[in-house]
Amino acid sequence: MRAPSATTLILLGLVAGLTAGAVLHAVEAPGEASLVAAAAAVGGVWLDALRMTIIPLVFALLVTGMARAADAVGRGGLAGRALLAFGGLLLLAATLTAGLTPALLAAWPAPGEAAAALRAAATGDPGNIPQTPPLSEWLGAFIPANPFKAAADGAMASLVVFDLIFGLAVSRLDAARRDLLVTVFDGVQAAMMVIVRWVLVLAPGGVFLLALTVGARTGFGAVGLLGHYVVIVSLMCLMAGALG
């Protein structure tokens, strides 16, 4: 009999954690607060171990990918046309998804009570939702005056813009320097992937603890909210895949 895949184990951990947390929430078990606090602390450590790889991994992948893509486009031919076609389809899929998702959520909204409980668990105040910044401030945030500060703050949008510009600049260097930088960043992304694999070995347990925390704070409503999210995302992914 073949062992369950990592994806199956993570999904089982998610369902088991939500169910266990919801049961704790429903029966108001003694020591629930201490148990949930411990689960949140340990699960948070696992999540931080996974998150610590995101910025160097994204940076390295974008730099190497942009440098190689620009080189392929510069050479023209089938590779360049295929890359441009892929970029166009990706942009179309993102645009359609951004437009259709709000319409789908309006036609089929998430369970209100569960969403409010989840928001309260995350922020402590269901009415404390950040205001949308002005357009000038929103546009200005895409260009980081200090890329290192953007990385430290986790400002992914501005960091991605810097990555793309840096990768394009790398593609314009002479061959020796370009190949050296691409090799270095390729090694960085390979090392980050090794760390990710190490962390994902513990994923079923980490996901179980985080899901238990959510379930204990929101009850069984979190299960319905998760199902709603999965259906919405699956529909958008199927639509994007159909465009290809």
VENGI-V689785 format. One record per residue. N is the residue number from 1. PSI is psi in whole degrees, -180 to 180 (none if undefined). NEAR is the number of other ideal C-beta (glycine too) atoms within 12 Angstrom. Layout:
n=N psi=PSI near=NEAR
n=N psi=PSI near=NEAR
This chain:
n=1 psi=129 near=3
n=2 psi=140 near=5
n=3 psi=150 near=7
n=4 psi=147 near=13
n=5 psi=165 near=13
n=6 psi=-39 near=19
n=7 psi=-43 near=14
n=8 psi=-42 near=15
n=9 psi=-39 near=22
n=10 psi=-42 near=26
n=11 psi=-42 near=21
n=12 psi=-39 near=22
n=13 psi=-39 near=29
n=14 psi=-50 near=33
n=15 psi=-44 near=25
n=16 psi=-40 near=24
n=17 psi=-45 near=35
n=18 psi=-42 near=37
n=19 psi=-46 near=25
n=20 psi=-42 near=32
n=21 psi=-40 near=38
n=22 psi=-37 near=34
n=23 psi=-44 near=21
n=24 psi=-42 near=30
n=25 psi=-39 near=29
n=26 psi=-41 near=17
n=27 psi=-9 near=14
n=28 psi=57 near=14
n=29 psi=147 near=17
n=30 psi=139 near=9
n=31 psi=13 near=14
n=32 psi=-43 near=24
n=33 psi=-43 near=17
n=34 psi=-40 near=14
n=35 psi=-44 near=23
n=36 psi=-40 near=32
n=37 psi=-41 near=18
n=38 psi=-42 near=18
n=39 psi=-41 near=33
n=40 psi=-39 near=28
n=41 psi=-49 near=18
n=42 psi=-44 near=23
n=43 psi=-36 near=33
n=44 psi=-36 near=19
n=45 psi=-44 near=20
n=46 psi=-43 near=30
n=47 psi=-40 near=26
n=48 psi=-36 near=17
n=49 psi=-35 near=21
n=50 psi=-42 near=27
n=51 psi=-27 near=21
n=52 psi=-18 near=19
n=53 psi=-13 near=27
n=54 psi=-51 near=26
n=55 psi=-50 near=29
n=56 psi=-33 near=26
n=57 psi=-47 near=31
n=58 psi=-43 near=30
n=59 psi=-49 near=32
n=60 psi=-43 near=31
n=61 psi=-42 near=29
n=62 psi=-40 near=31
n=63 psi=-50 near=37
n=64 psi=-41 near=32
n=65 psi=-42 near=30
n=66 psi=-41 near=34
n=67 psi=-44 near=36
n=68 psi=-37 near=28
n=69 psi=-43 near=27
n=70 psi=-36 near=30
n=71 psi=-41 near=26
n=72 psi=-42 near=22
n=73 psi=-39 near=23
n=74 psi=-32 near=18
n=75 psi=-17 near=16
n=76 psi=-156 near=13
n=77 psi=-165 near=13
n=78 psi=-41 near=12
n=79 psi=-44 near=18
n=80 psi=-43 near=19
n=81 psi=-39 near=15
n=82 psi=-40 near=18
n=83 psi=-42 near=24
n=84 psi=-40 near=20
n=85 psi=-42 near=17
n=86 psi=-44 near=20
n=87 psi=-40 near=21
n=88 psi=-42 near=16
n=89 psi=-38 near=20
n=90 psi=-42 near=18
n=91 psi=-41 near=16
n=92 psi=-44 near=20
n=93 psi=-42 near=24
n=94 psi=-40 near=18
n=95 psi=-46 near=17
n=96 psi=-40 near=23
n=97 psi=-43 near=25
n=98 psi=-31 near=17
n=99 psi=-37 near=16
n=100 psi=-30 near=22
n=101 psi=-48 near=25
n=102 psi=-37 near=15
n=103 psi=-41 near=16
n=104 psi=-39 near=23
n=105 psi=-33 near=21
n=106 psi=-39 near=12
n=107 psi=-33 near=12
n=108 psi=79 near=17
n=109 psi=157 near=18
n=110 psi=154 near=27
n=111 psi=120 near=23
n=112 psi=-49 near=15
n=113 psi=-41 near=19
n=114 psi=-41 near=30
n=115 psi=-42 near=24
n=116 psi=-40 near=24
n=117 psi=-41 near=27
n=118 psi=-40 near=29
n=119 psi=-40 near=25
n=120 psi=-37 near=21
n=121 psi=-32 near=27
n=122 psi=-36 near=19
n=123 psi=-18 near=15
n=124 psi=-11 near=10
n=125 psi=107 near=12
n=126 psi=-20 near=18
n=127 psi=-3 near=10
n=128 psi=74 near=11
n=129 psi=127 near=13
n=130 psi=143 near=9
n=131 psi=149 near=8
n=132 psi=127 near=8
n=133 psi=159 near=12
n=134 psi=158 near=10
n=135 psi=-41 near=10
n=136 psi=-41 near=9
n=137 psi=-37 near=11
n=138 psi=-44 near=14
n=139 psi=-40 near=13
n=140 psi=-26 near=16
n=141 psi=-14 near=23
n=142 psi=-23 near=22
n=143 psi=108 near=19
n=144 psi=122 near=25
n=145 psi=-31 near=14
n=146 psi=98 near=14
n=147 psi=-32 near=23
n=148 psi=-37 near=15
n=149 psi=-40 near=15
n=150 psi=-41 near=25
n=151 psi=-42 near=22
n=152 psi=-34 near=13
n=153 psi=-8 near=17
n=154 psi=27 near=18
n=155 psi=85 near=24
n=156 psi=-36 near=23
n=157 psi=-50 near=20
n=158 psi=-34 near=28
n=159 psi=-38 near=32
n=160 psi=-40 near=29
n=161 psi=-46 near=24
n=162 psi=-41 near=31
n=163 psi=-45 near=34
n=164 psi=-42 near=29
n=165 psi=-43 near=23
n=166 psi=-43 near=28
n=167 psi=-39 near=31
n=168 psi=-40 near=24
n=169 psi=-38 near=18
n=170 psi=-38 near=34
n=171 psi=-16 near=29
n=172 psi=0 near=18
n=173 psi=167 near=20
n=174 psi=161 near=11
n=175 psi=-41 near=14
n=176 psi=-48 near=10
n=177 psi=-40 near=16
n=178 psi=-47 near=26
n=179 psi=-36 near=19
n=180 psi=-48 near=16
n=181 psi=-41 near=27
n=182 psi=-39 near=30
n=183 psi=-43 near=20
n=184 psi=-50 near=21
n=185 psi=-29 near=31
n=186 psi=-38 near=23
n=187 psi=-37 near=18
n=188 psi=-47 near=25
n=189 psi=-34 near=28
n=190 psi=-42 near=20
n=191 psi=-40 near=18
n=192 psi=-37 near=26
n=193 psi=-33 near=20
n=194 psi=-44 near=16
n=195 psi=-42 near=21
n=196 psi=-43 near=25
n=197 psi=-39 near=17
n=198 psi=-46 near=17
n=199 psi=-38 near=27
n=200 psi=-17 near=25
n=201 psi=-34 near=18
n=202 psi=8 near=25
n=203 psi=-45 near=31
n=204 psi=-42 near=28
n=205 psi=-43 near=26
n=206 psi=-44 near=32
n=207 psi=-39 near=34
n=208 psi=-46 near=30
n=209 psi=-42 near=34
n=210 psi=-40 near=37
n=211 psi=-37 near=38
n=212 psi=-41 near=36
n=213 psi=-45 near=37
n=214 psi=-45 near=38
n=215 psi=-38 near=42
n=216 psi=-26 near=38
n=217 psi=-24 near=33
n=218 psi=-13 near=34
n=219 psi=-163 near=29
n=220 psi=-12 near=26
n=221 psi=-27 near=30
n=222 psi=-31 near=39
n=223 psi=-45 near=29
n=224 psi=-38 near=25
n=225 psi=-39 near=30
n=226 psi=-43 near=31
n=227 psi=-41 near=21
n=228 psi=-45 near=24
n=229 psi=-44 near=24
n=230 psi=-42 near=18
n=231 psi=-45 near=19
n=232 psi=-49 near=26
n=233 psi=-40 near=18
n=234 psi=-42 near=15
n=235 psi=-43 near=23
n=236 psi=-38 near=27
n=237 psi=-40 near=18
n=238 psi=-40 near=17
n=239 psi=-44 near=24
n=240 psi=-39 near=23
n=241 psi=-34 near=14
n=242 psi=-27 near=14
n=243 psi=-26 near=20
n=244 psi=none near=15
